[in-house]
Structure formats: structure tokens, C-alpha cells
Amino acid sequence: MILSNDNLSNKLSNIIDSTTIFDMHTHLFPPSHKNFFLSGFKNLLNYHYLIAELLTATNIDASTFYSYNFEKKASLIWNELFEKRTPVSEACSGVLSILKELNIEINNKNFLSISDEYDNKIQSDKNILNYSNVSSLVMTNNPFDLDEWSLFKSTDWDKKIYLASLRLDDLILDYEEAYNKAKNQTSKQEQDTIVAYLEKCYQQSRPVYAAVSLNLANFKTIVDGSMWRNILAWLESKKLPLSLMLGVKRSVNKDFGLAGDGIGDINLKELSKLCNSFPKNKFLVTCLSLNDQHELTVLSRKHPNLRIFGFWWFMNQPTIIKQVLKMRIDMLGFSFIPQHSDARVTDQLIYKWSHFKKILYPILLEYYQNLLYKNFPLSEEILQRDINKLLFGNAKNFLGVS
């Protein structure tokens, strides 16, 4: 049936709300991996976005804050950011969105009362996945953190929901330590210790991509380093994309810990060189700075082996998403991966995706209305096809995931 302006809006809204999501970049783990699985109200508040907001909005010293126990830190964040101040930031708004979704009223309730009610409603990871309509997701798995990697020695988790990736940052941050760990896990007869270890990890985890975070200082290592040439050749042989998360600067404020990282420089001319030098490799790319978004989008038009994905970290702000999402559609049509959650606490899937859908809907509606105005026939099938691509198809096709 051909759609009209009268029924377009409702059809589009219903399709966006009902279409399942493939979340291609998270920091989540299944509940059976107990030391790494995060869920619950206190974990939601002890998130590094909220910690950074607290430490910059108050006179609380970072070392004093980190000396508190888990519950006291969460209680302090709630008191300072949600009771003493108006919670308008995106990180605060996300917490409120989850409470609203769970039908938890906060009026005249203290922190412990809200926390108890919250945790009684969040019963399992499956419960959260149902709320967010996420059917499967990709974890961030560090093969050089042997405690974290022990996940793949167990079988009591759903590998169709939780897909693996290989996070290779340790090869940049502390190569010697990473090499020694790899050496201890591989045979002495192996000629290339790192690649041999990655092969072993591949066989254990069956990852859907490898990933690394980079800035200007270490990006050239990827382009020109002999070890990375070997890694890229191995990735090509496995048909695994390399996910490049570009523009992070670690420890802008060391006192803040995980909450202290910021934005660093990146030269996207090096990205173009990488795509040209390794045309058979596939690269997933996201940039942390707003300044790089236009050039990145242009490069995505020029290199078929490059695919933009999501709004990473500091880019995941509604005002920025609205602007950049429209630019990407203007230049690329729907040939990109519009979002990922980057969630560290499983509960965050609820707000990260609901917030994005609220941005996506009016933007797509404007494009579709313009098509109708120009007499292009639209059907419900066309809308469903497009939303399928945006919410799961583009990512799965690029990764080769069924």
C-alpha cells in the first residue's frame, strides 16, 4: 500500500519501535561472568559519565570520592546531581528515562527506596534486552586481560546474544606486557607470537571484529608498523573488520581515573592512506571529536572498505547527533551504521536506544515527507526495509553476521 502524509507518521513510528536492534559496540558481559557483569541502580549511578559530572560540578575531591564504598558513591551522585541540582545532562536524563520506563516514581522517595524498587524490577539481562528491544550485541573482549578472557572457558551463556570482539588496545598501551602474556599462551615454535595468540583467541571466541582506540601519536603505528601489517593480513584472512575508534586522549585528568579521559587529535588523511594500502581489509570507524565528522563522512563516500558507525562517547549528545546524522544521510543515504550503545551497565541499553530512536524518528520523517512531496511512492515495505538496515542490517552485513 502506498503511504500518504496522513498515515506516514504513525507507520514510521510503529516500525522504529518494533524493529529489533543489533548493538555492534558495547562493554557488556553475560550475567554468568560475575566479576564483569554490571546491572542495577547503584551500578547505573557509578558510571564514569556521572562521576565526571559530579567531580566538576561540586567541590568533592576525586581521591575522597574514590575512597568511599560502592553504595556511598552512588548515594552521593544521586544526592548531588538529582536532588541538589536539576538533572538535565544526557547522562542524568538517561537514568530518569530508565526509571520512567520501569514506572518508578521518585517523588518523596530517598535513594535507598528507589534503589530497592529498581532492583526488584530489573530481574535479569533478558528483562533489560526485552525493554530495549536489543536482540544481540557485541561485547568488548580484551585477550590480554586473562581474567576477563576466562569468559570463553565457560559455556553457561548465550553466544547468540553476546557476540565477541578482540580489543587490541594493550598492543598500543603496553606492548611489552601484552607480548609477554601472548608468549606465555603460545608455542615457542610460533614465528609470530602476536598473530599466533590472536589465532588462538579467535578459535576460542569467534569474534566478529577486532578493535583499537587511537590518537594522532599512535595512528601511524597502525599504518606503517610491521606488526600491524601482519595483524591486518591475519584479519583479512579471517574476513574480520578492524574497528578504529579515533581521537581519544587518555588521562586528561589522572585524578578522575576512568572518568578522566578526553579528546585527542587525529589525522584522517592517515585513515585514507590505510584504506588505500589495505583495500581488502574492512574498517569500521568512529571519531570522538565533532571536528572530524565531516571529513570522515567524505572519506566514507570514497572508500568502500570504510564504514562509519555510531556516535561514540562525547559525540553521543542529542544536539550533536541531530546535526551529524542529517549530514551523514545527506551524503551517504542509509549506507552507514547509525548508532551503537557503548553501554557499560546492561541497564543503559534501555535509555541509550530509546533516546536515539526519539532523534531518529523526526529526522527520517522529514526525509520521507520530502520524498512524498516529490511524488516518490513510499510503502510500508520500503520503510521497514530502511529501518531494518539502520537498526541491524548494515552492521550485520558489514560484519558478515547472520
C-alpha positions, 0 to 999 in steps of 0.5 A, spaced: 500 500 500 502 506 498 503 511 504 500 518 504 502 524 509 496 522 513 498 515 515 506 516 514 507 518 521 504 513 525 507 507 520 514 510 521 513 510 528 510 503 529 516 500 525 522 504 529 519 501 535 518 494 533 524 493 529 529 489 533 536 492 534 543 489 533 548 493 538 555 492 534 559 496 540 558 495 547 562 493 554 557 488 556 558 481 559 553 475 560 550 475 567 554 468 568 561 472 568 560 475 575 566 479 576 564 483 569 557 483 569 554 490 571 546 491 572 542 495 577 541 502 580 547 503 584 551 500 578 547 505 573 549 511 578 557 509 578 558 510 571 564 514 569 559 519 565 556 521 572 562 521 576 565 526 571 559 530 572 559 530 579 567 531 580 566 538 576 560 540 578 561 540 586 567 541 590 568 533 592 575 531 591 576 525 586 581 521 591 575 522 597 570 520 592 574 514 590 575 512 597 568 511 599 564 504 598 560 502 592 553 504 595 556 511 598 558 513 591 552 512 588 548 515 594 552 521 593 551 522 585 544 521 586 544 526 592 548 531 588 546 531 581 538 529 582 536 532 588 541 538 589 541 540 582 536 539 576 538 533 572 538 535 565 545 532 562 544 526 557 547 522 562 542 524 568 536 524 563 538 517 561 537 514 568 530 518 569 528 515 562 530 508 565 526 509 571 520 512 567 520 506 563 520 501 569 514 506 572 518 508 578 516 514 581 521 518 585 517 523 588 518 523 596 522 517 595 530 517 598 535 513 594 535 507 598 527 506 596 528 507 589 534 503 589 530 497 592 524 498 587 529 498 581 532 492 583 526 488 584 524 490 577 530 489 573 530 481 574 535 479 569 539 481 562 533 478 558 528 483 562 533 489 560 534 486 552 526 485 552 525 493 554 530 495 549 528 491 544 536 489 543 536 482 540 544 481 540 550 485 541 557 485 541 561 485 547 568 488 548 573 482 549 580 484 551 585 477 550 590 480 554 586 481 560 586 473 562 581 474 567 576 477 563 578 472 557 576 466 562 569 468 559 570 463 553 572 457 558 565 457 560 559 455 556 553 457 561 551 463 556 548 465 550 553 466 544 547 468 540 546 474 544 553 476 546 557 476 540 565 477 541 570 482 539 578 482 540 580 489 543 587 490 541 588 496 545 594 493 550 598 492 543 598 500 543 598 501 551 603 496 553 606 492 548 611 489 552 606 486 557 601 484 552 607 480 548 609 477 554 602 474 556 601 472 548 608 468 549 606 465 555 599 462 551 603 460 545 608 455 542 615 457 542 615 454 535 610 460 533 614 465 528 609 470 530 607 470 537 602 476 536 598 473 530 599 466 533 595 468 540 590 472 536 589 465 532 588 462 538 583 467 541 579 467 535 578 459 535 576 460 542 571 466 541 569 467 534 569 474 534 566 478 529 571 484 529 577 486 532 578 493 535 583 499 537 582 506 540 587 511 537 590 518 537 594 522 532 601 519 536 599 512 535 595 512 528 601 511 524 603 505 528 597 502 525 599 504 518 606 503 517 608 498 523 610 491 521 606 488 526 600 491 524 601 489 517 601 482 519 595 483 524 591 486 518 593 480 513 591 475 519 584 479 519 583 479 512 584 472 512 579 471 517 574 476 513 574 480 520 573 488 520 578 492 524 574 497 528 578 504 529 575 508 534 579 515 533 581 521 537 581 519 544 586 522 549 587 518 555 588 521 562 586 528 561 585 528 568 589 522 572 585 524 578 578 522 575 581 515 573 576 512 568 572 518 568 578 522 566 579 521 559 578 526 553 579 528 546 585 527 542 587 529 535 587 525 529 589 525 522 584 522 517 588 523 511 592 517 515 585 513 515 585 514 507 592 512 506 590 505 510 584 504 506 588 505 500 594 500 502 589 495 505 583 495 500 581 488 502 581 489 509 574 492 512 574 498 517 569 500 521 570 507 524 568 512 529 571 519 531 570 522 538 571 529 536 565 533 532 571 536 528 572 530 524 565 528 522 565 531 516 571 529 513 570 522 515 563 522 512 567 524 505 572 519 506 566 514 507 563 516 500 570 514 497 572 508 500 568 502 500 572 498 505 570 504 510 564 504 514 562 509 519 558 507 525 555 510 531 556 516 535 561 514 540 562 517 547 562 525 547 559 525 540 553 521 543 549 528 545 542 529 542 544 536 539 550 533 536 547 527 533 541 531 530 546 535 526 551 529 524 546 524 522 542 529 517 549 530 514 551 523 514 544 521 510 545 527 506 551 524 503 551 517 504 543 515 504 542 509 509 549 506 507 552 507 514 551 504 521 547 509 525 548 508 532 551 503 537 550 503 545 557 503 548 553 501 554 557 499 560 551 497 565 546 492 561 541 497 564 543 503 559 541 499 553 534 501 555 535 509 555 541 509 550 536 506 544 530 509 546 533 516 546 536 515 539 530 512 536 526 519 539 532 523 534 531 518 529 524 518 528 523 526 526 529 526 522 527 520 517 520 523 517 522 529 514 526 525 509 520 521 507 515 527 507 520 530 502 520 524 498 512 524 498 512 531 496 516 529 490 511 524 488 516 518 490 511 512 492 513 510 499 510 503 502 510 500 508 515 495 505 520 500 503 520 503 510 521 497 514 526 495 509 530 502 511 529 501 518 531 494 518 538 496 515 539 502 520 537 498 526 541 491 524 542 490 517 548 494 515 552 492 521 550 485 520 552 485 513 558 489 514 560 484 519 558 478 515 553 476 521 547 472 520 
